[in-house]
Amino acid sequence: MKRIVIIGAGPMGLGAAYRLQQLGHEDYTVYEQNDYVGGLAASFVDDAGFTWDIGGHVIFSHYKFFDDFMADMVDETVAHGRESWVWLQDQFIPYPFQNNFHFLNKEVVLECVLGLHEAEKKYPNYSNFREWILHRFGDGIAKYFMLPYNFKVWATPAELMDHGWIAERVSVIDMKMILRNILGQKEDAGWGPNSTFDFPLHGGTGGLFSPMKERLGDHLKLRRKLVSVDPESKTLRFDTGEEDHYDVLLSGASLDQLLPLVKGAPAAVRKAAAEMVFAGGWIVGVGLRQPVPSNKNWMYFPESDCPFYRVTYLSNYSPLIAPSENHYSLLCEISESPHKPVTREEAVEQTLQGLVNTKLLSEKDRDDIVSVHVIRRDHTYPVPFVGRDERLKTLHTWLEAKEILSRGRFGGWKYEVGNMDHSVQQGKEAIDRILNGDAETVYTW
Ligand SMILES: Cc1cc2nc3c(=O)[nH]c(=O)nc-3n(C[C@H](O)[C@H](O)[C@H](O)COP(=O)(O)OP(=O)(O)OC[C@H]3O[C@@H](n4cnc5c(N)ncnc54)[C@H](O)[C@@H]3O)c2cc1C
């Protein structure tokens, strides 16, 4: 029987372990450096009784395996219609911006429409994300939403990013529909794969993964950080001093952090790993002692009157993730990188001020803040940068020759397949490949 070692009890590693259990394969261990499972999709309860996620997580599924996993893990979910908005020029308009900018003042509408009209002629070619935005949306939409919003999220200049990842992630333009929306002053918010979603009643997003801790029993080793891999002897070493052996290693660790641990990696491979581009983030949760004032779910913030790119009325997702119905929670997300450094103090202070600037809170509401919960993660967004796919090829070609599969959000580094459902499915497909030789379909390189 093949011995499979999985690094990381995030959604990818847990999807893989779940598949191993389904198949009755016993010879495997999951090592996780934290004392909890769920990775970036974990949730935490603070002293005031609020449950916080690591950023707004909307569950949507492309796969039956993920649906079955979710049904098995979660007793009850709360169903939501998508309710998302863009804050711009002192008002909320429905998301996506490009289908709803007609709610803004007439000069902006004109700039956006003229920009759209001229876009392909003015910007006929594109080789990066900035050029793609201008080509597809024109100057107006680029100026008011696409460029500032994307810089806030990715903390990376759009000219350093690729455009090939975008198919499902950015609603592209349908000129006829836009004109119909403008003339009819119609709201068009139904775009996208996440127009409805379910959320676990208990435990926040992490409620989807936490049951796996019990299910895995002795197969799960928490508080073990992988510190070295010898691919010749197939030996792993952990910060506890423990060692283990594998036939196949399936890693969900980020590629830039895994490669320096693997002995004997050629210089070109190490270089490729060191050049991977990512953003980190501050997740500032603000809990209030007040009934929730809005039924909005989440909102996007392209402008500079606040540091966050997105705020979620998290407590609207489930009645059980705030201490009572007289409390509510706002989850604010701020990205950072060397292009956009943010200190903890800036993240907190500017967030609180930003909530006032964007009228989500009044000065007086500040007196009712009963919790400010701060989470920082150095890797939150795997940036689809120009040159990413060549580097991924260099990395996987070498790793897979050593029977090391690297998958998941930062193990695979493909944002376009970096959500929870993709990650769980990647874990499943990696196991089917290792044990049965099946081809992977979600993660390809
Ligand atoms: C801000 C934000 C918003 C998001 N929004 C959504 C959303 O709306 N919808 C959605 O579906 N997904 C969303 N996601 C993505 C979701 O969180 C990821 O898809 C998912 O967590 C990826 O799972 P993973 O297992 O690949 O990686 P991770 O969750 O990163 O898990 C990797 C695990 O490996 C462990 N590890 C790493 N290195 C080592 C080591 N050396 N030794 C031992 N253990 C190690 C880590 O501790 C971690 O537990 C969002 C993520 C972020 C950050």
The ligand as an SDF file (V2000), in Angstrom:
LIG
                    3D

 53 58  0  0  0  0  0  0  0  0999 V2000
   -9.3900   36.7910    2.1050 C   0  0  0  0  0  0  0  0  0  0  0  0
   -9.8410   35.4870    1.5320 C   0  0  0  0  0  0  0  0  0  0  0  0
  -11.0990   35.3730    0.9890 C   0  0  0  0  0  0  0  0  0  0  0  0
  -11.5290   34.1710    0.4370 C   0  0  0  0  0  0  0  0  0  0  0  0
  -12.8050   34.0590   -0.0630 N   0  0  0  0  0  0  0  0  0  0  0  0
  -13.2370   32.8750   -0.5260 C   0  0  0  0  0  0  0  0  0  0  0  0
  -14.5700   32.7160   -0.9890 C   0  0  0  0  0  0  0  0  0  0  0  0
  -15.3490   33.6600   -0.9730 O   0  0  0  0  0  0  0  0  0  0  0  0
  -14.9560   31.4820   -1.4410 N   0  0  0  0  0  0  0  0  0  0  0  0
  -14.1230   30.4140   -1.4530 C   0  0  0  0  0  0  0  0  0  0  0  0
  -14.5400   29.3250   -1.8410 O   0  0  0  0  0  0  0  0  0  0  0  0
  -12.8450   30.5380   -1.0550 N   0  0  0  0  0  0  0  0  0  0  0  0
  -12.3890   31.7360   -0.5890 C   0  0  0  0  0  0  0  0  0  0  0  0
  -11.1040   31.8640   -0.1580 N   0  0  0  0  0  0  0  0  0  0  0  0
  -10.1700   30.7610   -0.4270 C   0  0  0  0  0  0  0  0  0  0  0  0
  -10.1310   29.6460    0.5860 C   0  0  0  0  0  0  0  0  0  0  0  0
   -9.7770   30.1210    1.8560 O   0  0  0  0  0  0  0  0  0  0  0  0
   -9.0950   28.6590    0.0200 C   0  0  0  0  0  0  0  0  0  0  0  0
   -9.6260   28.1180   -1.1420 O   0  0  0  0  0  0  0  0  0  0  0  0
   -8.7530   27.4970    0.8620 C   0  0  0  0  0  0  0  0  0  0  0  0
   -8.4880   27.8320    2.1840 O   0  0  0  0  0  0  0  0  0  0  0  0
   -7.5170   26.8200    0.2460 C   0  0  0  0  0  0  0  0  0  0  0  0
   -7.2580   25.6280    0.8900 O   0  0  0  0  0  0  0  0  0  0  0  0
   -5.8100   24.9960    0.8310 P   0  0  0  0  0  0  0  0  0  0  0  0
   -5.8510   23.7720    1.6460 O   0  0  0  0  0  0  0  0  0  0  0  0
   -5.3540   24.9260   -0.5490 O   0  0  0  0  0  0  0  0  0  0  0  0
   -4.8500   26.0910    1.5090 O   0  0  0  0  0  0  0  0  0  0  0  0
   -4.8210   26.7180    2.9580 P   0  0  0  0  0  0  0  0  0  0  0  0
   -6.1790   27.0100    3.4340 O   0  0  0  0  0  0  0  0  0  0  0  0
   -3.8160   27.8120    2.8740 O   0  0  0  0  0  0  0  0  0  0  0  0
   -4.2480   25.5380    3.8650 O   0  0  0  0  0  0  0  0  0  0  0  0
   -2.8950   25.1700    3.8470 C   0  0  0  0  0  0  0  0  0  0  0  0
   -2.5660   24.5310    5.1790 C   0  0  0  0  0  0  0  0  0  0  0  0
   -1.2170   24.0780    5.1480 O   0  0  0  0  0  0  0  0  0  0  0  0
   -0.6220   24.3530    6.3990 C   0  0  0  0  0  0  0  0  0  0  0  0
    0.8190   24.4380    6.2100 N   0  0  0  0  0  0  0  0  0  0  0  0
    1.4910   25.2930    5.4140 C   0  0  0  0  0  0  0  0  0  0  0  0
    2.8130   25.0860    5.5190 N   0  0  0  0  0  0  0  0  0  0  0  0
    2.9880   24.0690    6.3880 C   0  0  0  0  0  0  0  0  0  0  0  0
    4.1320   23.4100    6.9260 C   0  0  0  0  0  0  0  0  0  0  0  0
    5.3790   23.7640    6.5810 N   0  0  0  0  0  0  0  0  0  0  0  0
    3.9350   22.4080    7.8150 N   0  0  0  0  0  0  0  0  0  0  0  0
    2.6730   22.0400    8.1940 C   0  0  0  0  0  0  0  0  0  0  0  0
    1.5510   22.6540    7.7430 N   0  0  0  0  0  0  0  0  0  0  0  0
    1.7200   23.6440    6.8450 C   0  0  0  0  0  0  0  0  0  0  0  0
   -1.2400   25.6870    6.7850 C   0  0  0  0  0  0  0  0  0  0  0  0
   -1.1210   25.9500    8.1750 O   0  0  0  0  0  0  0  0  0  0  0  0
   -2.6800   25.5240    6.3290 C   0  0  0  0  0  0  0  0  0  0  0  0
   -3.5010   24.9960    7.3360 O   0  0  0  0  0  0  0  0  0  0  0  0
  -10.6540   33.0550    0.4010 C   0  0  0  0  0  0  0  0  0  0  0  0
   -9.3810   33.1760    0.9590 C   0  0  0  0  0  0  0  0  0  0  0  0
   -8.9690   34.3720    1.5100 C   0  0  0  0  0  0  0  0  0  0  0  0
   -7.6030   34.4720    2.1200 C   0  0  0  0  0  0  0  0  0  0  0  0
  1  2  1  0
  2  3  1  0
  2 52  2  0
  3  4  2  0
  4  5  1  0
  4 50  1  0
  5  6  2  0
  6  7  1  0
  6 13  1  0
  7  8  2  0
  7  9  1  0
  9 10  1  0
 10 11  2  0
 10 12  1  0
 12 13  2  0
 13 14  1  0
 14 15  1  0
 14 50  1  0
 15 16  1  0
 16 17  1  0
 16 18  1  0
 18 19  1  0
 18 20  1  0
 20 21  1  0
 20 22  1  0
 22 23  1  0
 23 24  1  0
 24 25  2  0
 24 26  1  0
 24 27  1  0
 27 28  1  0
 28 29  2  0
 28 30  1  0
 28 31  1  0
 31 32  1  0
 32 33  1  0
 33 34  1  0
 33 48  1  0
 34 35  1  0
 35 36  1  0
 35 46  1  0
 36 37  1  0
 36 45  1  0
 37 38  2  0
 38 39  1  0
 39 40  1  0
 39 45  2  0
 40 41  1  0
 40 42  2  0
 42 43  1  0
 43 44  2  0
 44 45  1  0
 46 47  1  0
 46 48  1  0
 48 49  1  0
 50 51  2  0
 51 52  1  0
 52 53  1  0
M  END
$$$$
